Amino acid sequence: MRRVVCVWLATFATDLVKRRLKRAGGVWSAGPVERAGRRGRRRAIILTVRDGQRELVARRCEVAASCGLREGMDLAHARSLLSSHVEAVVLEHKPEADAWALRGLARWALRFSPVCSWEGDDGLVIDTTGTELVHGGEGRLLRRIARSVRGLGFETARVAAASTVGCAWAVSRYGRHALSRVPAGREREAIEGLGIDSLRAAPGVVRGFAEIGVTTVGELLRLPRSSIAARFDGGDGERPGVLRRLQQALGEVDEYIDPVRPVTPIEHSIVFDGPTDRWESVEAACREAVDGLAKELARRERGVRVLSVELARTYAARCVHEITLSRPSRSGRHLWSMVRSRLEGVDLAGLGGDGTGNVSGGVEAITVRAVRSERLRHEQACHEGMGGESHEHREEESWGELTDALVGRLGADNVVLMQTVESHVPERAFCSRSVMEAVQRGRPGEVMAAWRWRPPVLFERPEAATAMALTPDGPVMSIGWRGRRWSVEWCSMAERVGGEWWAKTEAEVSRCRGAEEKSTRAAQEHRGLEGPGPTERSGGTEGSGERDYFVVKTVEQGRVLWVYRSAASGRWFVHGEWS
């Protein structure tokens, strides 16, 4: 007897948003997300779509539904329904991303049955015929499916089992319980009290039946089927009519499930005729396996990001090495250069297993697998002499190979990349990120191009100084810095740099105050013999205020310094130096 399990994820799209936010550490990202940030308030996730000048609710979570929000409602109207203790998280609905996630969830569900598919945009269909005994009975299987799906973050999952897809679909969505079982042969009793929409009928057909007073499946069953086919069939070529849906739910007509296909792993294996501990043989076989993997990647137009090398040994545990690349690559030469360095430290023989103390083990098989890969854009192959090779692509590829080589020798945490930040304050205009993280496209030199007129040596914190100037706004005549007085040979015109007016948070203010106190103490320790003149200024750093920067060249040692004056307090600092 055929058995089918349907899983309905009522808030699938909003649950995906919750999962993404939890992976980000529970922090609600700024930007399109509207957040109040108050404790004790519930969050309502609302996904919207744009219809001309209107913004409509496409999906909403349980909290929003409890406040009366419905799909298709205007966003302004939806906001007015939210109570004061509920804060709205409004995001754009992306159905394509949800579809990909649902397909991935269907592949994940293959652990319960080899026949699994997705239904619509928020459901799964699993053919569990013959698999109940493996899981200890159908009841235990249903509880396991529900527990596993809810463990992934889909708390509103409803699971139902029946002998037909239509019955299981209807009971999972419109049944009384979140976990239901319909015994074989009782499909009619299970769906008689449900509405016409439980038959997956078109909305227009449901409205047509409602006009004549037919609202449940039981009332529909009492009508002559010939009249149903003539007046209310509703088939459109792609979606079966209501009569065929009724026959499928009752088991009178079979319904085919198009199962999801599991993703075939991209790997290449070589099995030896017998174990060997000769380095030359293992090296040659591993090189052949890497080349075979590179050809398969080129055929699928993909590049590997995480590469796994597995060596099966006779008298020792399997040796597995995972290599993470900074950019997707399918170059056999580059992949082999990364694999070869890992093979050099592998114990090929393993432990002796004959009881005599002699080493008699070795490597029996080698498997090179692409654990994670990404699609690469298609490129036309052309000979370099014809001028068709893309030098820009070659530079990017070479940069990736250099990065992977450095990471392999120094470690991922010790290789960082400087990137620009949206800030005019020089000490906050850059941040260091791991080179293994996703970086913006382009060559490294392009990132620094906007700051080519800045000093190559930028102090971690601006060092407090004293300055003597003809006027409070310059030009600078002398600098008191690091315990001595520096005479100025020439001074540039002032360059006004604006502060971060949008970053007036408490944490920012406290950080600026701490830096100001530290700079003030440093100025007191390194103050020169001469005291401040009539127009001298000193003090700590101004974190978010406007600054007037000057380039000065000292008479002593010809040092070129980058100094600035805080427009708010008039204090002076040395921020960098040209070496």
Secondary structure, DSSP 4 states (H G I P E B T S, - for coil): ---EEEEEETTHHHHHHHHHHHHTTS---SSS------TT-EEEEEEEEEETTEEEEEEE-HHHHHTT--TT-BHHHHHHHS-TTEEEEEEE--HHHHHHHHHHHHHHGGGT-SEEEEETTTEEEEE-TTTTTTTTSHHHHHHHHHHHHHHTT-TTEEEEEESSHHHHHHHHHHSSSSEEE--TT-HHHHHTTSBGGGGT--HHHHHHHHHTT--BHHHHHTS-HHHHHHHS----SSS--HHHHHHHHHTSS-----PPPPPPPEEEEEEEEEEE--HHHHHHHHHHHHHHHHHHHHHHTEEEEEEEEEEEESSSPPEEEEEEEEEEE--HHHHHHHHHHHHTT--SS-S--SSSS-----EEEEEEEEEEEEE--------GGGT-S-HHHHHHHHHHHHHHHHHHHH-GGG-EEEEE-S-SSGGGSEEEEETTS---SS-HHHHTGGGTTS-SEEEEEEEEEEEEESSTT--EEEEEETTEEEEEEEE---EEE---TT---HHHHHHHHHHHHHHHHHHHHT--SSPP-TT-------SSS-EEEEEEEESSTT-EEEEEEETTT--EEEEEEE-
